[in-house]
Amino acid sequence: MSSSDDDTTAPWVSIAKQPDWQDIEPIEQPVSLSPVVAIKYTTQVKELYSYFRAIRAAKELSSRALWLTQEVSHICAKYTTKLCIAGFESCTRLQLTAVSAI
């Protein structure tokens, strides 16, 4: 299986192309008719979450389910970290601006 542990790993290989996932039918995210915000997910994220929804629906407990859970968690953590850093940098700029005005 491919891994997205860091940016130096091998390129992403679609789960759909991996033989050990052929028995799983991915479940797409339901489309809302009135979304609060539209989130533009990457192809990789859409695929990971579609397969994650499928293994959860099947109540699968296996090594591949664990691997997929780790991949999904890693992507969530990276996204959240980027948001926090962006917020921190923005806050720091505001503080520096306020201090400079004194």
N, C-alpha and C positions, 0 to 999 in steps of 0.2 A: 504494500500500500504506500501511497505517497504521503509525504508529511510536509506541513508548512511551519515547522518549528522556528525557522528563521529564514532570512532572505538568501542564504547561501546554499540552501538545499536544492535538490533536483527540481526541475519545473513541475508544476502541478499536472498530474495525470487524472483525467476525468474518472470519477467513480464508475460512471456508466460503462467505461471501457475496461474496467478491471473484472476479470473472470469471477472473483469471489463475491461480487455484488450483483450478479446477473439474476439472482432469485428475488431481488427486492424491487418493487415498483415504487419509485419516488412519489411523494405526495407534495404537490405544489402548494404554495401559500394561497389560502383563499383570497380572492379579490374582493375588496370592499367597494361598494358603490359610492360611498362618501368618505374616503379616507381623510383623516385629520391632516396628515402630511404624506407625501409620496417619498418613499425611500428608494434610492437607486442602488440596488445591490449588484455586486460583481457577479459574473457567471459562476465563479467558484463558490461564493457564499450562497447563492440560490441553490446550487446543486447540493452542497453540504447540508443545508437546512431541509431540503426536500427529502434527502435520504434519512436525515435525523428524524423527521416527522414519521417516516415510514417504519423505522425500527421501533420508535416509541409506540406507534399504533399496533405493531405486532407484539409489543412487550418483549422484544428480544433482549436477552442478556447473554452476550458473547464477547469474545475478544475484539471482533470487528465493531461491535456496538460501543465498546469501551474506546477503541481507537477513534471512532467517529465523534463520540462525546468529547474527547480531548481536542480534536480538531475544531469543533464548534466552540468550545470553551476558549481555545487559544485565539480564535478570530474575535470573539466578544471582548476578550481581555485587551487585545491590540487596539481595537476600536475605542474602547473606554479609556485606555491609556492616552491615545492620541487626543481625545476630547479633553481629558484632564490637563494634559500638557498645554494644549491650546488655551484653555481657560486660565491656567496659571500664568502663561506668558502674557495674556491680555491683562490680567490683574496686575502683574508686575509692571507692565508698561504704564498702567493708570497710576500706580503708586509712585513710579519714578517721575511721572509728569507732575503729580501733586507735590512731591518733595522738591522738584526743580522750581516750582512756582513760589516756594517759601523764601 
